[in-house]
Amino acid sequence: MSGGAGPEVEVRRSKRRRRTVSAYRDGDRIIVLIPASLSSKEEADWVRTMVERLEKSEKRRQPSDDDLMQRASGLNDRYLGGLATPGSVRWVENQQSRWGSCTPGDRTIRLSARLQGMPAWVIDYVLVHELAHLLEPGHDAQFWAWVERYPQAERAKGYLLGWSSAAHLKLPPGYDDE
């Protein structure tokens, strides 16, 4: 089944499934799992609902560059006293050995697209980390004092360390306590 301009959708009916409806993405296709007992109209309604939910959820997990700038501004105000205003914040595809980077001279922050889909609190940690470089360029004690104002800093560092370990990657420089 395909919804015209929308994504390709495959509906799978199950006699074992009684009441629940679920959906997930498999590559470019969305799979919707429904009970076999649903009528064609109920199927169409559920497919529309589940595709909308899934796409909304994916959009939340993959913020745009404008969304990143707004998040960075809010984090700056909340945790850094408004002292680390970036000039721009954007996603980049060319960072395979870093989570993010900052150029204090022009106040630009770039986040690796590998972060897309990770929990918001992890992305926020990387943003705070890079914002802190606008205040302290190195990874000295003063820098880490700024970063540690973010309440989930340790948890996010652990998440990134675990992700890197599972992917058999070395943790990027500056995301550990060294």
C-alpha positions, 0 to 999 in steps of 0.5 A: 500500500502506498499513500501517493506522495507520502511514504510507502506503507505496508499493512500487516494483519494478524489474527493473534493481534486483538486490540493493539495497533503499532507502526515502525519504520523499516528503511524507507517503508512504514510497517503498520501492524493491525488486528485482522478483524479491523474493517477496511475503513478502520484500517485506513483510519489507523494507518493514517493515524499511525503514520502521522504519529511516527512521522511526528515522533521522528521529527522530534528526534531530528530537529532542524538547524533552526530548532538547534539554534533555538535549543542552544539559545535556551540552554545558554540562558538556562545553564550558562547565564546567557553568556555563550550566544552562538552565531549559528548552530547546524547539523553536519555530515562530515564529522565522523570522529567528533560529536560536535565542534565549535569555532569561537572566532565566528561563534559557529557550532556544528553537531554531527548528524550521527546524533540525530535520533539520540535522546534530546538530553544527549543532544542538549549535552553536546550543545552545552559542551560546544556552547561552553567552548564559546566561554573556555576554548580548552578542556580545562577545569573552568570549561568542565565547570560550565559543562557540569551546570547541565544536570544530565552531563554525566548521564549523557557522557555515559550514554555517548561512551556506551554508544561509542563502545557498542559501535567500536569507536573511540570516544571523540576528544573532549567528551571524557574527563581527560 
